[in-house]
Every structure is written in structure tokens, then in C-alpha cells.
Amino acid sequence: MVLIVAEKQGPHGLLVVITDKDILGKTFTEGKVQLDLTKPFYQGKEKTKAEIKILLKRARDLHLTGKEAVALGVEENMVESKRILYVQNVPHALVVVGD
């Protein structure tokens, strides 16, 4: 599993963007919904699962795209399966961790 992670300081705290490396740079469209993974927003650094788990504890918001990224969110009890959006079979989840 190779995940790309970007850390961004948002108005309410740390936003962590986690994307499966194998879909980075691609665009997925289904109806009016589009995941454009070519945008700089998704660019980041490769991190291990252990590094990401530590980072998740500090995150205020999460943006997860791809099978591995979303599976990690589910594994860490941060993503409910009913809240996952699929665009051309690519899972995507947004999470507000809380205050």
C-alpha cells in the first residue's frame, strides 16, 4: 500500500489529504460528480501506514480518496461505510473529526 499525504492548515485546524498513489494524476467522472486528482491539492509525500495513523490523531478534517486510503479511514473508525461516495468505483470520503 502506497499512500500520498498532503497536510494543509485549514481555518479550523489541520486538513489531511490521503490519496492512493496509483490513482493520483487521474480524473474520474460519473454524472455531475468529478474527482480530479490532477490538482495540486492532492500532491503530497509518500507516508507509511504507521506515520499516517499518528497524523490522523492531529487532524481536524480528512479527505480520503482511493481504496486503500478509505479502507484506512474505516479501519481507524473515522469513516462510516454508508458515507463513502463512489465515482467510477473509486471510493472517496470527507470527514470532519470534530473540535
Beta strands, then each sheet from edge to edge (+ up, - down):
strand 1: 3-10
strand 2: 13-20
strand 3: 27-30
strand 4: 33-36
strand 5: 45-47
strand 6: 61-65
strand 7: 85-87
strand 8: 90-96
sheet 1: 5+ 1- 2+ 6+ 8- 7+
sheet 2: 3+ 4-
end
